[in-house]
Amino acid sequence: MGYPVAHSVAGLAQSLGGTLMLRSYVFVFLAAFLILAARDLGWRRAWGWLGWGWAVAYVAEYASTRIGIPFGLYHYTGETAGRELFVSNVPFFDPLSFPFLAYASYCLARWALRQARGWAAALAGALMMLLDVVVDPLAVRGESWFLGRIFYYAEPGPYFGVPLSNFAGWLLVGWAIVGGYLWAVRRRPQALGSPLGGVGLYYGVILMSLGITGWTGETVLLRAGILVQAAVFLLVYALNSAAAAPAGERVAVVTRPMAERGQ
């Protein structure tokens, strides 16, 4: 069952304006994503990433609110219906966050692996899921901050009220967004920009989420989030170092004989 939405142009504009006002923080990150992705991928591919990511996320959200796949069964409360735009029963803003979270995760995966393909899509999915370890428990407590109580799980799960199926869903959706994009552009390779802007976006989302978690007084959740993200940082740093090692060994092999010839 969908929530009522405006059918006139004026009503649609009003709903979009309400979404912008209620979810301004999402649009700040979205704008940052578009700027960074345009410099990295190009404008056309950045918009393509946004459209593809929103579509994948919307299908996942819609299915989860009906049959519980892939995130587990949950329901939107509809408390903001009429104040912001809904597409059927899903708030328009919610799937909008997935494209920039997937892009940020992809950039961190690229930095860790020092490559844009190969295992990058799978690692991006895992990194996006690990980001949600901080984000989703906070969203469940939306009534404690400016998000509001917009959804609830049919059966609260073991991780601060979040079912483990949710994390499996984020892994799958993150992989689908990144992997689908890479498959679509596989025959039109191009030089990429630096992933560091996206890495900054990844940690910007984490810092905001941890900051709000601390502000709400959820001390145990805050400590858990910090521990998880510290482990993630150490993991990606180790992967980056391991990916750099072969290049360093090749340099050593080349320079050693040159030094010997100099003697």
C-alpha positions in Angstrom: 0.0 0.0 0.0 1.4 3.3 -1.0 1.1 6.6 0.8 -0.8 9.5 -0.9 1.3 11.7 -3.2 0.5 14.8 -5.1 -0.4 14.3 -8.7 -0.2 18.0 -9.9 3.0 19.7 -10.9 2.5 22.1 -8.0 2.0 19.3 -5.6 5.0 17.4 -6.8 7.1 20.6 -6.5 5.8 21.1 -3.0 6.6 17.5 -2.0 10.1 17.8 -3.5 10.6 21.0 -1.6 9.5 19.3 1.6 12.0 16.5 1.0 14.8 19.0 0.5 13.9 20.8 3.7 13.4 17.6 5.8 16.4 15.8 4.4 18.9 18.6 3.6 21.8 16.5 5.0 21.2 13.9 2.3 21.3 16.5 -0.4 24.5 17.9 0.9 26.2 14.5 0.6 24.5 14.0 -2.8 25.9 17.3 -4.1 29.3 16.3 -2.8 29.0 13.0 -4.6 28.0 14.6 -7.9 31.0 17.0 -7.8 33.5 14.3 -6.8 32.1 11.6 -9.2 32.0 14.1 -12.1 35.7 14.8 -11.6 36.5 11.1 -11.2 34.1 9.4 -13.7 32.9 12.3 -15.8 29.5 14.0 -15.7 27.6 11.5 -17.8 28.8 8.5 -15.8 28.2 10.3 -12.6 24.5 10.9 -13.5 24.3 7.3 -14.8 25.7 6.0 -11.5 23.1 8.1 -9.6 20.2 6.8 -11.7 21.3 3.2 -11.6 22.1 3.3 -7.9 18.7 4.9 -7.1 16.8 2.2 -9.1 18.6 -0.7 -7.5 18.1 0.7 -4.1 14.4 1.5 -4.7 13.7 -2.0 -5.9 15.5 -3.4 -2.8 13.5 -1.1 -0.5 10.2 -1.8 -2.2 10.7 -5.6 -2.0 11.9 -5.5 1.6 8.8 -3.7 2.7 6.7 -6.4 1.2 8.5 -9.7 1.2 11.6 -9.0 3.4 14.2 -9.4 0.7 17.0 -8.4 0.8 17.1 -6.3 3.9 14.6 -8.2 6.1 11.0 -7.2 6.5 10.4 -3.6 7.7 7.8 -0.9 7.2 7.8 2.8 6.7 5.5 4.6 9.1 4.3 7.2 6.6 4.4 9.9 9.3 5.9 12.4 6.8 3.6 11.5 3.9 2.2 14.8 2.5 5.3 16.6 3.8 7.8 14.9 1.6 7.8 12.9 -1.6 7.0 9.2 -1.5 7.2 6.7 -4.4 4.6 4.2 -3.5 5.4 3.5 0.2 9.1 4.4 0.0 10.3 8.0 0.8 12.0 9.4 -2.3 15.1 10.5 -0.3 15.9 7.1 1.1 17.1 5.3 -2.1 19.0 8.5 -2.9 21.6 7.8 -0.2 22.6 4.5 -1.7 24.4 5.9 -4.9 26.7 8.1 -2.9 27.4 5.5 -0.2 28.2 3.0 -2.9 30.4 5.4 -4.7 32.3 6.3 -1.5 32.7 2.6 -0.8 34.0 2.0 -4.3 36.5 4.8 -3.9 37.8 3.3 -0.7 38.0 -0.1 -2.3 40.0 1.4 -5.2 42.3 3.0 -2.8 42.8 -0.2 -0.8 43.3 -2.5 -3.8 45.0 0.1 -6.0 42.8 -1.0 -8.9 39.3 -0.1 -10.2 38.2 -3.6 -11.2 38.9 -7.2 -10.1 37.7 -7.5 -6.5 36.8 -3.8 -6.2 33.0 -4.4 -6.6 33.0 -7.1 -3.9 35.1 -5.1 -1.5 32.9 -2.0 -2.1 29.8 -4.1 -1.2 31.5 -5.2 2.0 32.7 -1.7 2.9 29.2 -0.3 2.3 27.8 -3.0 4.6 30.3 -2.1 7.3 29.4 1.6 6.9 25.8 0.6 7.6 26.9 -1.0 10.8 27.1 2.6 12.0 24.2 4.1 10.0 21.3 1.6 10.5 21.3 1.3 14.3 21.2 5.1 14.4 18.3 5.2 11.8 16.3 2.8 13.9 16.6 5.4 16.7 15.4 8.2 14.4 13.0 9.6 16.9 16.0 10.6 19.0 17.3 13.0 16.3 16.1 14.9 13.3 15.5 11.8 11.1 12.3 11.0 12.9 10.7 7.6 13.3 10.3 6.8 9.6 10.5 3.0 9.7 10.6 0.0 12.0 11.6 -3.7 11.6 8.8 -6.3 11.8 11.1 -8.2 14.1 14.0 -6.2 15.7 17.3 -7.9 15.3 20.3 -8.7 17.6 22.6 -5.8 16.6 21.0 -2.8 18.4 17.6 -3.7 17.0 18.9 -4.3 13.4 18.4 -7.8 11.9 21.5 -9.5 10.4 19.6 -9.9 7.1 19.8 -6.1 6.7 23.6 -6.2 6.6 23.5 -9.1 4.0 21.2 -6.9 2.0 23.5 -3.9 2.1 26.4 -6.1 1.0 24.3 -7.4 -2.0 23.0 -4.0 -3.0 26.4 -2.3 -2.7 27.9 -5.0 -4.9 25.0 -4.8 -7.4 25.4 -1.0 -7.8 29.1 -1.0 -8.2 29.3 -4.3 -10.2 26.4 -3.2 -12.4 28.1 0.1 -13.2 31.4 -1.6 -14.0 29.7 -4.1 -16.2 27.9 -1.3 -18.1 31.1 0.6 -18.9 33.4 -2.4 -19.4 33.7 -1.8 -23.2 34.3 1.9 -22.8 37.3 2.1 -20.5 38.6 5.5 -19.5 41.2 7.0 -17.2 39.8 7.6 -13.7 40.5 10.5 -11.4 41.7 10.1 -7.8 39.5 8.1 -5.4 40.6 10.2 -2.4 37.6 12.5 -2.7 35.3 9.5 -2.4 37.3 8.2 0.5 36.8 11.5 2.2 33.0 11.2 1.5 33.0 7.8 3.1 34.6 9.0 6.3 32.5 12.1 6.3 29.3 10.0 6.5 30.9 8.0 9.3 31.9 11.0 11.3 28.5 12.6 11.0 26.8 9.3 12.0 29.2 8.8 15.0 28.7 12.4 16.0 24.9 12.1 16.0 25.2 8.7 17.9 27.2 10.4 20.6 24.8 13.4 20.7 21.9 11.1 21.3 23.6 9.5 24.3 23.9 6.0 22.8 27.3 5.4 24.4 27.5 1.6 23.8 26.4 2.0 20.1 29.0 4.7 19.7 31.8 2.5 21.1 30.8 -0.4 18.9 30.7 1.9 15.8 34.2 3.3 16.6 35.6 -0.2 17.1 34.1 -1.5 13.8 35.4 1.5 11.8 38.8 1.3 13.4 39.0 -2.3 12.3 37.8 -1.3 8.8 40.5 1.3 8.6 43.2 -1.1 9.6 41.9 -3.6 7.0 41.9 -1.2 4.1 45.3 0.1 5.1 46.7 -3.4 5.2 45.2 -4.1 1.8 46.7 -0.9 0.4 50.1 -1.8 1.7 49.9 -5.4 0.4 48.8 -4.1 -3.1 51.8 -1.7 -3.1 54.3 -4.4 -2.1 54.8 -6.0 -5.5 55.6 -2.6 -7.1 58.1 -2.0 -4.4 59.8 -5.3 -4.9 60.1 -4.7 -8.7 61.8 -1.4 -8.0 64.2 -3.1 -5.7 65.0 -5.8 -8.3 65.7 -3.1 -10.9 67.8 -0.8 -8.8 70.0 -3.4 -7.2 71.7 -4.5 -10.4 72.2 -0.8 -11.4 73.9 -0.2 -8.0 76.1 -3.2 -8.5 77.1 -2.0 -12.0 78.0 1.4 -10.5 80.4 -0.4 -8.2 
